[in-house]
């Protein structure tokens, strides 16, 4: 990985934090990371990286397709023998809560694009019986996807010693309509998933208030 992120955020690739600082406000987080052996607060505003990846319907998806939308992202692979099944079960709850909301998008990026082709992603989404069209299963260039994970502050890498040959975070990442990272949630935990759903509703309310 290009950057070493503090275990305050990521514990054994499964860290999460509830970034609600007030019931009616989700602030852009101050990321803690390790620099020269010391934990520092990085107040940089992190954005969804520029990308161009193919979804399960063979459509090229780019940043333009999610302009102004509340976005939930994660990284997984279909043949994952460990945490991915639970992550997807919880993401189904997120999708079921917002599948008819055009202002929300879910982006699930495979870290095994060699096997997770467009066709494989289509079959996988059908197996999950995904409602609506907001959930995109994205595949494409492996180097681009790993670079995206790094910019999302989410560990993902090939690792022959990990189950399935890949090590990756179980985080769901929440971004607002300005494509700013607003929160990290443990996608393997139902309680974190419910906090994510609640925070998406807060961001949607923020958008409606700003539009008045």
Number of C-alpha atoms within 10 A of each C-alpha: 12 7 12 12 19 17 15 14 18 22 12 12 16 19 18 23 14 15 19 17 11 8 9 12 13 19 13 19 20 15 18 18 20 16 13 8 8 9 15 14 12 13 11 10 13 19 15 21 17 11 15 18 19 20 23 22 13 15 13 15 17 14 14 10 10 21 15 15 21 24 26 25 21 25 27 24 22 17 14 16 12 11 17 21 16 15 22 17 15 22 25 17 15 20 22 13 14 20 20 13 15 13 17 22 23 25 20 21 25 23 28 25 20 11 15 22 19 20 14 16 25 18 13 16 16 12 9 12 10 17 16 13 13 20 25 23 25 27 30 22 14 14 11 17 23 22 18 19 24 17 17 21 21 27 23 22 19 14 12 10 9 14 13 16 14 17 20 23 26 28 28 27 25 25 25 25 18 14 20 19 22 23 23 27 23 23 27 23 16 16 13 20 20 15 15 25 19 13 22 23 16 16 21 18 13 16 17 10 9 8 7 5
